[in-house]
Amino acid sequence: MQTDRGNPFPVLFVAASILVPAALVIEFVVDASPSWVFVVSALAIIPLAGIMGRATEHLAEHVGAGLGGLLNAAFGNAAELIIAVMALRSGLYDLVKASITGSIIGNILLVFGLSALLGGLKFQTQRFNRTAAHLGATMLLLSGIGLLIPATFHMIAGESAGVSEQNLSLLISAILLATYVLSLVFVLRTHSHLYAGGSGESDHDGNVQMWSRGKSIAVLTGTAILVGVMSGSLVGSAEATAESVGMSEVFVGVVLVAIIGNAAEHSTAVLMALKNKMDLSINIAVGSSLQIALFVAPLLVFLSYFVGPTPMDLRFTTMEVVAIAASVGIMAIMSEDGETHWMEGVQLLAVYTILAVAFFYLP
C-alpha cells in the first residue's frame, strides 16, 4: 500500500484498533466505573477523528471543499443525532436542547476559533470565499431567529400557551427543514463553484496514490459508526462522571456532550486550517452548526412524537438563546472580509470560554 511521507494513518489505525476494543471491554466485560469508561472512550475517539480527517481530505480532492465539508459534517453529526435520539427516548429534553446549543456555539466559536488560531500561527493570513462564508453566516442568523421566536412567544403568552406553543415549534421546524434542503440545492447545484475551495497545502505528490472516492466514503462511514458507538459509551458515562466532580446537567449538555459528539469535525477542521485549506475548514465548522440548527434540531422535534414520552418543542432557555445569538453575531462579523488570522481565533475562543464559564455557574 502506497502512503505519503509522514502519513499518520497507520499510527491512527493501530491506536483505534487498540482503544476501541479496550473501551468496549471496560464497559461491557469488566464493568468498570463510569469514569474509566469516559476516559478510555474519549481516548478512542481521538484516532477515529483523525482517520475521519484523512478520509475527508481525500474525498474533498474528488468532490470539492463544499461537498467534502458537508459530508464530514453529516458523518460527524450522525453521532450527535444518535446520542440525541437516545436522550429523547429517555425524556431528557433539557439535555437534548443543551447539546444542540453546545454543538452550535462549539462549532462556531471553539472549532473555527481553534482553526483560525492554529492556522494563523502557521500562515499570517488565511483566505476563504467571502460569498460562501457570508451565506453561511446569514443562514446561522436564520437558525438563531428560529430558536429565538419560541422563547419570546413563551415569555409573552406564558404557561397557558400550551398547544399553540407546540404548534409553533412544529411549523418553525418545518420551515427550518425546508430552508436546509434548499440550501443544499444552492451549495451542491446552482452555486457549487463558490464552494470549490482553494488548493492550500497538500500531502499528495506525483508518487502518492490518492484514495478513491469509494474508499474515502467507506472509511468515513465506518469511522462515523465507530465514533457513534464510542460517543454513546462516553455520553452514557459522562453524566455520572460529571456528578462525581460537581458539574451541572446543563454544563454537561452544552459543553461536555457537544464537544464529545462533534469530536470528528473538531479535529478535521483544525487539520484543514493547518494545511491552509480554510474554505474546507470553515465549511466543516459552519456547515456542522447549520446541520444541527436547521436539520437535527427540527428533526428531533418531529421524532419526539414517535420515540419520546411527550412532544419536544423548540423553546430554549434565555441563556441558551443569548449564547447562540452571540456566537452567530460574531461569526457574521468575522466572515465579512473573507480572511482570518490568529487573533480572530483568540477572540472566538475567548467568547466560547466566557459562555462555558457562565453555563458552569448557572444554577
C-alpha positions as CSV (number, residue, x, y, z in Angstrom):
1,M,0.0,0.0,0.0
2,Q,1.4,3.4,-1.0
3,T,1.4,6.1,1.6
4,D,2.7,9.6,1.7
5,R,5.7,10.6,3.7
6,G,4.9,11.2,7.3
7,N,1.4,9.7,6.8
8,P,-0.1,9.4,10.3
9,F,-2.9,7.0,9.1
10,P,-1.1,3.7,10.1
11,V,-0.5,5.1,13.6
12,L,-4.1,6.3,13.9
13,F,-5.4,2.9,12.6
14,V,-3.3,1.0,15.2
15,A,-4.3,3.3,18.0
16,A,-8.0,3.0,17.1
17,S,-7.7,-0.8,16.8
18,I,-6.4,-1.0,20.4
19,L,-8.5,1.7,22.1
20,V,-12.0,0.9,20.6
21,P,-12.0,-2.8,21.7
22,A,-10.4,-1.7,25.1
23,A,-13.3,0.8,25.7
24,L,-15.9,-1.9,24.9
25,V,-14.2,-4.4,27.2
26,I,-14.0,-1.9,30.0
27,E,-17.7,-1.0,29.7
28,F,-19.3,-4.4,28.9
29,V,-16.9,-7.1,30.2
30,V,-15.0,-5.6,33.1
31,D,-17.9,-3.4,34.1
32,A,-15.6,-0.6,35.3
33,S,-16.6,2.7,36.8
34,P,-18.1,5.3,34.6
35,S,-15.0,7.5,35.0
36,W,-12.9,4.8,33.3
37,V,-15.4,4.3,30.6
38,F,-15.4,8.0,30.0
39,V,-11.6,8.4,29.8
40,V,-11.0,5.4,27.5
41,S,-13.9,6.2,25.2
42,A,-12.6,9.7,24.9
43,L,-9.2,8.5,24.0
44,A,-10.6,6.1,21.4
45,I,-12.4,9.0,19.7
46,I,-9.2,10.8,19.1
47,P,-7.6,8.5,16.5
48,L,-11.1,7.9,14.9
49,A,-11.4,11.6,14.5
50,G,-8.0,11.7,12.9
51,I,-9.0,9.0,10.4
52,M,-12.1,10.9,9.5
53,G,-10.0,13.9,8.8
54,R,-7.8,11.9,6.4
55,A,-10.8,10.5,4.6
56,T,-12.4,13.9,4.4
57,E,-9.3,15.4,2.8
58,H,-9.1,12.7,0.2
59,L,-12.8,13.0,-0.5
60,A,-12.6,16.7,-0.9
61,E,-9.9,16.3,-3.6
62,H,-12.6,14.4,-5.6
63,V,-15.8,16.4,-4.8
64,G,-14.5,19.9,-3.7
65,A,-14.5,21.7,-0.4
66,G,-18.2,22.3,-0.3
67,L,-19.4,18.7,-0.6
68,G,-16.4,17.4,1.3
69,G,-17.1,19.7,4.3
70,L,-20.8,18.8,4.0
71,L,-20.2,15.1,4.1
72,N,-17.8,15.4,7.0
73,A,-20.3,17.4,9.0
74,A,-23.0,14.9,8.1
75,F,-21.0,11.9,9.2
76,G,-19.8,13.7,12.3
77,N,-23.3,14.8,13.3
78,A,-24.6,11.3,12.9
79,A,-23.1,10.6,16.3
80,E,-24.8,13.7,17.7
81,L,-28.1,12.6,16.3
82,I,-27.8,9.1,17.7
83,I,-27.0,10.5,21.1
84,A,-29.9,12.9,20.9
85,V,-32.4,10.2,19.9
86,M,-31.2,8.0,22.9
87,A,-31.8,11.0,25.2
88,L,-35.2,11.6,23.6
89,R,-36.3,8.1,24.4
90,S,-35.5,8.7,28.0
91,G,-37.3,12.1,28.0
92,L,-34.1,14.1,28.7
93,Y,-35.3,17.1,26.7
94,D,-33.2,19.6,28.6
95,L,-30.1,17.6,27.9
96,V,-31.0,17.3,24.2
97,K,-31.6,21.1,23.9
98,A,-28.4,21.8,25.8
99,S,-26.4,19.6,23.5
100,I,-27.9,21.3,20.5
101,T,-26.9,24.7,21.9
102,G,-23.4,23.4,22.7
103,S,-23.0,22.0,19.2
104,I,-24.0,25.3,17.5
105,I,-21.8,27.5,19.7
106,G,-19.0,24.9,19.9
107,N,-18.6,24.6,16.1
108,I,-18.7,28.3,15.6
109,L,-16.5,29.5,18.4
110,L,-14.4,26.5,19.5
111,V,-13.9,24.7,16.2
112,F,-13.4,27.7,14.0
113,G,-11.6,29.6,16.7
114,L,-9.0,26.8,17.1
115,S,-8.8,26.5,13.3
116,A,-8.2,30.3,12.9
117,L,-5.7,30.4,15.8
118,L,-3.5,27.4,14.8
119,G,-3.8,28.0,11.1
120,G,-3.0,31.7,11.7
121,L,0.2,30.8,13.7
122,K,1.4,28.9,10.6
123,F,0.1,31.3,7.9
124,Q,0.0,35.1,8.5
125,T,-3.4,35.5,6.7
126,Q,-5.7,32.7,5.5
127,R,-8.4,33.5,3.0
128,F,-11.7,31.9,2.2
129,N,-14.6,32.5,-0.2
130,R,-16.3,35.6,1.2
131,T,-19.7,35.0,-0.5
132,A,-20.0,31.4,0.7
133,A,-19.0,32.2,4.2
134,H,-21.4,35.2,4.3
135,L,-24.2,33.0,3.2
136,G,-23.4,30.5,6.0
137,A,-23.4,33.3,8.5
138,T,-26.8,34.5,7.2
139,M,-28.2,31.0,7.4
140,L,-26.9,30.9,11.0
141,L,-28.8,34.1,11.7
142,L,-32.0,32.5,10.3
143,S,-31.5,29.5,12.6
144,G,-30.9,31.9,15.6
145,I,-34.3,33.6,14.8
146,G,-35.9,30.2,14.6
147,L,-34.8,29.4,18.1
148,L,-35.4,32.8,19.5
149,I,-39.1,33.1,18.5
150,P,-40.4,30.2,20.6
151,A,-38.7,31.5,23.7
152,T,-40.0,35.0,23.0
153,F,-43.5,33.6,22.3
154,H,-43.4,31.7,25.7
155,M,-42.4,34.9,27.5
156,I,-45.4,36.8,26.0
157,A,-48.0,34.0,26.1
158,G,-46.9,32.4,29.3
159,E,-47.6,28.9,30.5
160,S,-51.1,29.0,29.1
161,A,-49.8,28.8,25.5
162,G,-49.8,25.0,25.6
163,V,-50.9,23.6,22.2
164,S,-50.2,26.9,20.4
165,E,-46.6,26.8,21.6
166,Q,-46.2,23.2,20.4
167,N,-47.8,24.0,17.0
168,L,-45.5,27.0,16.6
169,S,-42.5,24.7,17.2
170,L,-43.8,22.3,14.6
171,L,-44.3,25.0,12.0
172,I,-40.9,26.6,12.6
173,S,-39.3,23.1,12.4
174,A,-40.9,22.5,9.0
175,I,-39.6,25.9,7.8
176,L,-36.1,25.3,9.0
177,L,-36.0,21.8,7.4
178,A,-37.3,23.2,4.1
179,T,-34.6,26.0,4.2
180,Y,-31.9,23.5,4.8
181,V,-33.0,21.4,1.8
182,L,-32.9,24.5,-0.4
183,S,-29.5,25.4,0.9
184,L,-28.2,22.0,-0.2
185,V,-29.5,22.8,-3.7
186,F,-27.6,26.1,-3.6
187,V,-24.4,24.5,-2.3
188,L,-24.4,21.4,-4.5
189,R,-26.1,22.5,-7.7
190,T,-26.8,26.2,-8.6
191,H,-23.7,27.8,-6.9
192,S,-21.3,24.9,-6.3
193,H,-18.5,27.0,-7.8
194,L,-18.5,29.1,-4.6
195,Y,-17.6,26.0,-2.5
196,A,-14.8,24.6,-4.7
197,G,-12.2,25.8,-2.2
198,G,-8.6,26.8,-2.7
199,S,-5.7,24.4,-3.3
200,G,-3.9,25.1,0.0
201,E,-1.2,22.7,1.0
202,S,-1.4,19.1,0.0
203,D,0.1,15.9,1.3
204,H,-0.1,14.4,-2.2
205,D,2.5,14.4,-4.9
206,G,3.1,12.5,-8.1
207,N,4.3,9.4,-6.3
208,V,1.4,9.2,-3.9
209,Q,-1.8,7.2,-4.6
210,M,-4.9,9.1,-3.9
211,W,-7.8,7.3,-2.1
212,S,-10.6,6.7,-4.5
213,R,-14.0,8.3,-3.8
214,G,-15.5,5.0,-2.8
215,K,-12.7,4.2,-0.4
216,S,-12.9,7.7,1.2
217,I,-16.7,7.4,1.7
218,A,-16.3,3.8,3.0
219,V,-13.7,4.9,5.6
220,L,-15.8,7.9,6.6
221,T,-18.9,5.7,7.0
222,G,-17.1,3.0,9.0
223,T,-15.3,5.5,11.2
224,A,-18.6,7.5,11.8
225,I,-20.2,4.3,13.0
226,L,-17.4,3.7,15.5
227,V,-17.5,7.3,16.6
228,G,-21.2,6.9,17.2
229,V,-20.6,3.8,19.3
230,M,-17.8,5.4,21.3
231,S,-19.8,8.6,21.8
232,G,-22.7,6.6,23.1
233,S,-20.5,4.9,25.7
234,L,-18.8,8.2,26.6
235,V,-22.0,10.2,27.0
236,G,-23.6,7.3,28.9
237,S,-20.8,7.7,31.4
238,A,-20.5,11.4,31.2
239,E,-23.4,12.3,33.5
240,A,-22.1,10.1,36.3
241,T,-18.6,11.3,35.8
242,A,-19.7,14.9,35.8
243,E,-21.7,14.4,39.0
244,S,-18.7,13.0,40.7
245,V,-16.8,16.2,40.0
246,G,-19.7,18.6,40.7
247,M,-20.8,19.6,37.1
248,S,-24.4,20.6,36.4
249,E,-26.5,18.8,33.7
250,V,-26.7,22.0,31.6
251,F,-22.9,22.3,31.6
252,V,-22.6,18.6,30.7
253,G,-25.0,19.1,27.7
254,V,-23.7,22.4,26.4
255,V,-20.0,21.8,26.8
256,L,-19.1,18.2,27.5
257,V,-21.6,16.3,25.3
258,A,-21.3,18.8,22.5
259,I,-17.5,18.6,22.3
260,I,-17.6,14.8,22.5
261,G,-20.4,14.4,20.0
262,N,-18.6,16.6,17.4
263,A,-15.0,15.4,18.0
264,A,-14.6,14.3,14.4
265,E,-15.4,17.7,12.9
266,H,-13.3,19.5,15.6
267,S,-10.1,17.7,14.6
268,T,-10.8,17.7,10.8
269,A,-11.5,21.5,10.6
270,V,-8.2,22.2,12.5
271,L,-6.2,19.9,10.3
272,M,-7.5,21.6,7.2
273,A,-6.7,25.0,8.6
274,L,-3.1,23.8,9.2
275,K,-2.9,22.9,5.5
276,N,-4.2,26.4,4.6
277,K,-7.4,24.9,3.3
278,M,-9.6,27.5,5.0
279,D,-12.6,27.0,2.7
280,L,-12.8,23.4,3.8
281,S,-12.3,24.3,7.4
282,I,-15.0,26.9,7.6
283,N,-17.4,24.7,5.6
284,I,-17.0,22.0,8.2
285,A,-17.4,24.3,11.2
286,V,-20.2,26.5,9.9
287,G,-21.8,23.6,8.0
288,S,-21.9,21.4,11.1
289,S,-23.6,24.2,13.1
290,L,-26.1,24.7,10.2
291,Q,-26.9,21.0,10.1
292,I,-27.6,21.0,13.9
293,A,-29.7,24.1,13.8
294,L,-31.6,23.6,10.5
295,F,-31.8,19.8,10.3
296,V,-31.0,17.9,13.5
297,A,-33.0,20.2,15.9
298,P,-36.2,20.3,13.9
299,L,-35.9,16.6,13.0
300,L,-35.7,15.8,16.8
301,V,-39.0,17.8,17.3
302,F,-40.7,15.5,14.8
303,L,-39.1,12.4,16.1
304,S,-40.2,13.2,19.7
305,Y,-43.7,12.5,18.6
306,F,-42.7,8.9,17.9
307,V,-39.9,8.0,20.3
308,G,-40.3,10.4,23.2
309,P,-42.7,10.2,26.1
310,T,-44.1,13.6,25.2
311,P,-43.6,16.0,22.2
312,M,-40.5,18.2,22.4
313,D,-40.7,22.0,21.5
314,L,-38.0,24.5,20.3
315,R,-38.2,26.6,23.5
316,F,-34.7,27.1,24.7
317,T,-33.7,28.8,27.9
318,T,-32.8,32.5,27.9
319,M,-29.1,31.7,28.5
320,E,-29.0,29.3,25.5
321,V,-30.7,31.8,23.2
322,V,-28.2,34.5,24.3
323,A,-25.3,32.1,23.7
324,I,-26.5,31.2,20.2
325,A,-27.2,34.8,19.3
326,A,-23.7,36.0,20.5
327,S,-22.0,33.2,18.5
328,V,-23.9,33.8,15.3
329,G,-23.3,37.6,15.6
330,I,-19.6,37.4,16.0
331,M,-19.3,34.8,13.2
332,A,-21.3,37.1,10.8
333,I,-18.8,39.9,11.6
334,M,-15.7,37.8,11.0
335,S,-17.0,36.4,7.7
336,E,-17.4,39.8,6.0
337,D,-13.8,40.3,4.8
338,G,-13.1,36.8,3.5
339,E,-9.9,36.3,5.5
340,T,-8.8,35.4,9.0
341,H,-5.7,35.5,11.3
342,W,-4.7,34.1,14.6
343,M,-6.0,37.0,16.7
344,E,-9.6,36.3,15.4
345,G,-9.2,32.8,16.6
346,V,-8.2,34.1,20.1
347,Q,-11.3,36.3,20.1
348,L,-13.6,33.4,19.2
349,L,-12.1,31.2,21.9
350,A,-12.4,34.0,24.4
351,V,-16.2,34.3,23.7
352,Y,-16.5,30.5,24.0
353,T,-14.7,30.4,27.3
354,I,-16.9,33.2,28.7
355,L,-20.0,31.3,27.7
356,A,-18.7,28.0,29.1
357,V,-17.9,29.6,32.4
358,A,-21.4,31.1,32.5
359,F,-23.0,27.8,31.9
360,F,-20.8,26.2,34.5
361,Y,-22.0,28.6,37.2
362,L,-25.6,28.6,36.0
363,P,-27.9,27.2,38.8
